[in-house]
């Protein structure tokens, strides 16, 4: 017994020593056991401009306002894998009620033909008393305009005056496509976008009077990277046919049950209907054949006497609608974080009913009145879901001055008075081919306005133009568009094109060129309204020499007044180089007028980027690869008026003649047995990037090394090191500050035995360095201290 107690004491001491060594090892690397927080804010540059730079128009002219977005690339290291490698579960709930056999206009399909949708035509093409044509009084004008019809308005006790819009439709001499077939085509195209995606499961549920869940191997959510599952899902959609009533609540409940799993995933609920609800399901506890107030809808599996109620054609008592709302609240109140989308493939009445249900679920409501519109909705959802991550359901809103009539706007949005608002889709990010950044495509939409009254206006004035979205950090962001000055005149004011540029031969000398279409008085002001020049401008180019001292702020103001007193006020951008680093790989930071586009950057006569937006402060950053010696940089910027600035800038850099600096870090405590120990290396290019590294274990008895010792490895794939993770870099205090500096390279190699190890690094300047690291902390076993 004594011996046993002694052995126990030895084991406890040894365990205590091991724990102490582990604590030393962790402390030696500065490892943090708490994950660092990462700023997940997605950088998005926004631009708003008048198409063709028509910032001055006549009364009754129409013009387009363009809204453009350039999501900036996000380095992969900014996001944790769990933020974009999340499994996805998607359920498609598809209406197969009898009305899905009709065409998109709600008519029984005739085999002899059908009418196409109406399209706008010119008045000269219109024919009276012909069923292929129609006209609508939908453009309100003033009484002194060329109006077509006047309508008495009892609310204002006066006439309102309108112009007609003329339409034509075509007779198609073949059978129309049913809603069912259009829905099947859209759903199959949706599946095609997801085909082969890992960690993505899709289920199909059809509903009409009842429901049919498409199971395979007792599962409704099927991994779509399986060819067999994909074929099953396509076949399930091909097999859908129309018939019966519309039990919206039951379809929703089956979709909810399919997503109600313990698996942590992004859950998508995509619901399609072409009509209002006409059936409902409930527990008939009283067994009297009707739903009483005390009886519950079928929204759980805990009841008895499951029955169906409703007429199949109407819902006068709203019991079918309330069933849908009941399940919507179930979806909203769950902890599953279901992203629900409700698509109305229907007229306004049915669509409005579905919107009520969608609002109860806190879902996203979409309406499609044509087959193309339905396909667009499914395509947008497919792009969003198949992306690595998205900024979902980006919302836009702008209120326009009463002096402008809203003529057209995106179909996904609505017009309420003078406000256009609604969602225009998601910003979808995917990892690039190199695996270094998440990238998203630019987006753009337009709104057409008509000028109704002369005056000077600011489109978007008073924060009336913005987007709203939930950013990657979970915070709701509101980003405003820049204001645009707009002049509306009764008669044509001077038209200007203005350019401000320095010259290659004299960088400090600037020339302001003002081109006008008629003789006019020209005045130039700085940003503080200090008058710099006044002159009698002649039709054509008018050139003014300026100095750098006169260029204050980010733009100049230019005014042209013709002989009739018509005035044009515009601005021209000033470009300033805020910073550019004196090294080969250098970041260029330029400053200019807000809401401008960097149309071109040339480096040594070669274009390196085009058509990039500035940020909200008028800044733009771009990485350049400079050559040793002199470099000529040319920047061209265009503002919202279409006026341009050119800037030539010279930058000289000296050749990098400094050898790299190599630092290392490894665990300082003892390593037992044959365990692998990583050695962490930081190579500093000291003015240029590191282009090649190697390591090797020195032969027995050798304790130093030179560059020549690596001749047999240079240019080969031998002795290469692996890259460090961001967490590993952050854990080493002397490495972490240089994590995002491209002149530093962070790598590691593993050792399993003591000895001397040499590390080689070479930079772009051809400079090389070698260090030797001694490893002597490996032990076969811990010493027996007792």
SULRA-V354721 format. One record per run of one state. SS is the DSSP state (h for helix, s for strand, l for the rest). FROM is the first residue (numbers start at 1). LEN is the number of residues. If there is no record, write none. Layout:
SS,FROM,LEN  SS,FROM,LEN
This chain:
l,1,1  h,2,28  l,30,14  s,44,7  h,51,3  l,54,2  s,56,3  l,59,3  s,62,10  l,72,2  s,74,2  h,76,3  l,79,2  h,81,3  l,84,4  s,88,8  l,96,2  h,98,4  l,102,12  s,114,2  l,116,3  s,119,3  l,122,1  h,123,3  l,126,7  s,133,9  l,142,7  s,149,5  l,154,4  s,158,11  l,169,2  s,171,2  l,173,6  h,179,16  l,195,5  s,200,8  l,208,3  s,211,3  l,214,2  s,216,1  l,217,2  s,219,1  l,220,2  s,222,2  l,224,3  h,227,12  l,239,9  h,248,12  l,260,6  s,266,8  l,274,5  s,279,5  l,284,13  s,297,1  l,298,8  s,306,5  l,311,8  h,319,15  l,334,4  s,338,7  l,345,3  h,348,13  l,361,3  s,364,4  l,368,3  h,371,16  l,387,2  s,389,3  l,392,3  s,395,5  l,400,4  s,404,5  l,409,4  s,413,4  l,417,2  s,419,5  l,424,3  s,427,5  l,432,5  s,437,4  l,441,2  s,443,9  l,452,3  s,455,5  l,460,5  s,465,6  l,471,5  s,476,5  l,481,3  s,484,6  l,490,6  s,496,7  l,503,6  s,509,8  l,517,3  s,520,6  l,526,5  s,531,7  l,538,2  s,540,8  h,548,3  l,551,4  s,555,7  l,562,5  s,567,7  l,574,2  s,576,5  l,581,4  s,585,7  l,592,5  s,597,7  l,604,2  s,606,8  l,614,5  s,619,7  l,626,3  s,629,10  l,639,5  s,644,10  l,654,7  s,661,6  l,667,4  s,671,2  l,673,4  s,677,8  l,685,5  s,690,8  l,698,9  h,707,4  l,711,11  s,722,2  l,724,2  h,726,5  l,731,2  h,733,4  l,737,7  s,744,8  l,752,3  s,755,9  l,764,4  s,768,8  l,776,2  s,778,2  l,780,7
